[in-house]
């Protein structure tokens, strides 16, 4: 999921660059004019003149640029050439923008699919004594309590919401507002403050008690995780 998010953000940044390029192209095209023009030479009373020519409302329009002599219309030619380049570049960038947009839409769908809330479970211990087993499924949380001692038991009820569970998990984490939270997250290999993911790494250990969490597949005892 993390790699997918990194790729998504990269493509999103590339799309922003392409859209910015399109804005610059449109702005320059506005300055050059909206008409596709060409330069022709006409004979007027036996003399040669350059004319700028374009089509407007089905009618050919023209504008005299002056007598023919070397370099007389170089600026006009440069503008026509630049306009052709911009139109070709605009076509390419629009195609690229559309491809990036389609890719982003597919990735957004994938992100939504992968961000569906996962079910999980964990056990709660006081030293090496199991005090509860927590099962999270869908939007609900079920707690099997094996001990009622207030110093050993975190949970006062057997059913709760994910929000309520996350509030409890947050109490087993570092304070979200502390000044060095960025360094702590980096140390844990995390990009954001997420209590559920954090307790998987810290086992919910606190200096204030002997409670800790064991997740499926972990071969741990109290001496492996407790800090005192």
GIDA-V502175 format. One record per residue. N is the residue number from 0. RES is the residue in three letters. SS is DSSP state (H for helix, E for strand, - for the rest). PHI is phi as a letter, one per 30 degrees, with the letter a starting at -180 (999 if undefined). Layout:
n:N res:RES ss:SS phi:PHI
n:N res:RES ss:SS phi:PHI
This chain:
n:0 res:UNK ss:- phi:999
n:1 res:UNK ss:H phi:d
n:2 res:UNK ss:H phi:d
n:3 res:UNK ss:H phi:d
n:4 res:UNK ss:H phi:d
n:5 res:UNK ss:H phi:d
n:6 res:UNK ss:H phi:d
n:7 res:UNK ss:H phi:d
n:8 res:UNK ss:H phi:d
n:9 res:UNK ss:H phi:d
n:10 res:UNK ss:H phi:d
n:11 res:UNK ss:H phi:d
n:12 res:UNK ss:H phi:d
n:13 res:UNK ss:H phi:d
n:14 res:UNK ss:H phi:d
n:15 res:UNK ss:H phi:d
n:16 res:UNK ss:H phi:d
n:17 res:UNK ss:H phi:d
n:18 res:UNK ss:H phi:d
n:19 res:UNK ss:H phi:d
n:20 res:UNK ss:H phi:d
n:21 res:UNK ss:H phi:d
n:22 res:UNK ss:H phi:d
n:23 res:UNK ss:H phi:d
n:24 res:UNK ss:H phi:d
n:25 res:UNK ss:H phi:d
n:26 res:UNK ss:H phi:d
n:27 res:UNK ss:H phi:d
n:28 res:UNK ss:H phi:d
n:29 res:UNK ss:H phi:d
n:30 res:UNK ss:H phi:d
n:31 res:UNK ss:H phi:d
n:32 res:UNK ss:- phi:j
n:33 res:UNK ss:- phi:c
n:34 res:UNK ss:- phi:c
n:35 res:UNK ss:- phi:d
n:36 res:UNK ss:- phi:c
n:37 res:UNK ss:E phi:b
n:38 res:UNK ss:E phi:c
n:39 res:UNK ss:E phi:b
n:40 res:UNK ss:E phi:c
n:41 res:UNK ss:E phi:b
n:42 res:UNK ss:E phi:c
n:43 res:UNK ss:E phi:b
n:44 res:UNK ss:- phi:h
n:45 res:UNK ss:- phi:i
n:46 res:UNK ss:E phi:c
n:47 res:UNK ss:E phi:c
n:48 res:UNK ss:E phi:b
n:49 res:UNK ss:E phi:d
n:50 res:UNK ss:E phi:b
n:51 res:UNK ss:E phi:d
n:52 res:UNK ss:E phi:b
n:53 res:UNK ss:E phi:a
n:54 res:UNK ss:E phi:c
n:55 res:UNK ss:E phi:b
n:56 res:UNK ss:- phi:h
n:57 res:UNK ss:- phi:i
n:58 res:UNK ss:E phi:c
n:59 res:UNK ss:E phi:d
n:60 res:UNK ss:E phi:c
n:61 res:UNK ss:E phi:b
n:62 res:UNK ss:E phi:b
n:63 res:UNK ss:E phi:d
n:64 res:UNK ss:E phi:c
n:65 res:UNK ss:E phi:j
n:66 res:UNK ss:E phi:d
n:67 res:UNK ss:- phi:d
n:68 res:UNK ss:- phi:a
n:69 res:UNK ss:- phi:e
n:70 res:UNK ss:- phi:i
n:71 res:UNK ss:- phi:d
n:72 res:UNK ss:- phi:c
n:73 res:UNK ss:H phi:d
n:74 res:UNK ss:H phi:d
n:75 res:UNK ss:H phi:d
n:76 res:UNK ss:H phi:d
n:77 res:UNK ss:H phi:d
n:78 res:UNK ss:H phi:d
n:79 res:UNK ss:H phi:d
n:80 res:UNK ss:H phi:d
n:81 res:UNK ss:H phi:d
n:82 res:UNK ss:H phi:d
n:83 res:UNK ss:H phi:d
n:84 res:UNK ss:H phi:d
n:85 res:UNK ss:H phi:d
n:86 res:UNK ss:H phi:d
n:87 res:UNK ss:H phi:d
n:88 res:UNK ss:H phi:d
n:89 res:UNK ss:H phi:d
n:90 res:UNK ss:H phi:d
n:91 res:UNK ss:H phi:d
n:92 res:UNK ss:H phi:d
n:93 res:UNK ss:H phi:d
n:94 res:UNK ss:H phi:d
n:95 res:UNK ss:H phi:d
n:96 res:UNK ss:H phi:d
n:97 res:UNK ss:H phi:d
n:98 res:UNK ss:H phi:d
n:99 res:UNK ss:H phi:d
n:100 res:UNK ss:H phi:d
n:101 res:UNK ss:H phi:d
n:102 res:UNK ss:H phi:d
n:103 res:UNK ss:H phi:d
n:104 res:UNK ss:H phi:d
n:105 res:UNK ss:H phi:d
n:106 res:UNK ss:H phi:d
n:107 res:UNK ss:H phi:d
n:108 res:UNK ss:H phi:d
n:109 res:UNK ss:H phi:d
n:110 res:UNK ss:H phi:d
n:111 res:UNK ss:H phi:d
n:112 res:UNK ss:H phi:d
n:113 res:UNK ss:H phi:d
n:114 res:UNK ss:- phi:d
n:115 res:UNK ss:- phi:e
n:116 res:UNK ss:- phi:e
n:117 res:UNK ss:- phi:d
n:118 res:UNK ss:- phi:d
n:119 res:UNK ss:E phi:a
n:120 res:UNK ss:E phi:b
n:121 res:UNK ss:E phi:a
n:122 res:UNK ss:E phi:c
n:123 res:UNK ss:E phi:c
n:124 res:UNK ss:E phi:b
n:125 res:UNK ss:E phi:c
n:126 res:UNK ss:- phi:h
n:127 res:UNK ss:- phi:c
n:128 res:UNK ss:E phi:c
n:129 res:UNK ss:E phi:d
n:130 res:UNK ss:E phi:c
n:131 res:UNK ss:E phi:a
n:132 res:UNK ss:E phi:b
n:133 res:UNK ss:E phi:c
n:134 res:UNK ss:E phi:b
n:135 res:UNK ss:E phi:c
n:136 res:UNK ss:E phi:b
n:137 res:UNK ss:- phi:i
n:138 res:UNK ss:- phi:c
n:139 res:UNK ss:E phi:c
n:140 res:UNK ss:E phi:b
n:141 res:UNK ss:E phi:c
n:142 res:UNK ss:E phi:c
n:143 res:UNK ss:E phi:c
n:144 res:UNK ss:E phi:c
n:145 res:UNK ss:- phi:c
n:146 res:UNK ss:- phi:a
n:147 res:UNK ss:- phi:c
n:148 res:UNK ss:- phi:d
n:149 res:UNK ss:- phi:d
n:150 res:UNK ss:- phi:d
n:151 res:UNK ss:- phi:c
n:152 res:UNK ss:- phi:c
n:153 res:UNK ss:- phi:d
n:154 res:UNK ss:- phi:c
n:155 res:UNK ss:- phi:c
n:156 res:UNK ss:- phi:b
n:157 res:UNK ss:- phi:d
n:158 res:UNK ss:E phi:b
n:159 res:UNK ss:E phi:a
n:160 res:UNK ss:E phi:c
n:161 res:UNK ss:H phi:d
n:162 res:UNK ss:H phi:d
n:163 res:UNK ss:H phi:d
n:164 res:UNK ss:H phi:d
n:165 res:UNK ss:H phi:d
n:166 res:UNK ss:H phi:d
n:167 res:UNK ss:H phi:d
n:168 res:UNK ss:H phi:d
n:169 res:UNK ss:H phi:d
n:170 res:UNK ss:H phi:d
n:171 res:UNK ss:- phi:c
n:172 res:UNK ss:- phi:c
n:173 res:UNK ss:- phi:d
n:174 res:UNK ss:- phi:d
n:175 res:UNK ss:- phi:d
n:176 res:UNK ss:- phi:c
n:177 res:UNK ss:- phi:d
n:178 res:UNK ss:- phi:d
n:179 res:UNK ss:- phi:c
n:180 res:UNK ss:H phi:d
n:181 res:UNK ss:H phi:d
n:182 res:UNK ss:H phi:d
n:183 res:UNK ss:H phi:d
n:184 res:UNK ss:H phi:d
n:185 res:UNK ss:H phi:d
n:186 res:UNK ss:H phi:d
n:187 res:UNK ss:H phi:d
n:188 res:UNK ss:- phi:i
n:189 res:UNK ss:- phi:c
n:190 res:UNK ss:- phi:c
n:191 res:UNK ss:- phi:b
n:192 res:UNK ss:- phi:d
n:193 res:UNK ss:- phi:b
n:194 res:UNK ss:H phi:e
n:195 res:UNK ss:H phi:d
n:196 res:UNK ss:H phi:d
n:197 res:UNK ss:H phi:d
n:198 res:UNK ss:H phi:d
n:199 res:UNK ss:H phi:d
n:200 res:UNK ss:H phi:c
n:201 res:UNK ss:H phi:c
n:202 res:UNK ss:- phi:i
n:203 res:UNK ss:- phi:i
n:204 res:UNK ss:- phi:d
n:205 res:UNK ss:- phi:b
n:206 res:UNK ss:- phi:d
n:207 res:UNK ss:- phi:d
n:208 res:UNK ss:- phi:a
n:209 res:UNK ss:- phi:c
n:210 res:UNK ss:E phi:d
n:211 res:UNK ss:E phi:a
n:212 res:UNK ss:E phi:c
n:213 res:UNK ss:E phi:c
n:214 res:UNK ss:E phi:c
n:215 res:UNK ss:- phi:e
n:216 res:UNK ss:- phi:j
n:217 res:UNK ss:- phi:d
n:218 res:UNK ss:- phi:c
n:219 res:UNK ss:- phi:b
n:220 res:UNK ss:- phi:b
n:221 res:UNK ss:H phi:e
n:222 res:UNK ss:H phi:d
n:223 res:UNK ss:H phi:d
n:224 res:UNK ss:H phi:b
n:225 res:UNK ss:- phi:d
n:226 res:UNK ss:- phi:c
n:227 res:UNK ss:- phi:a
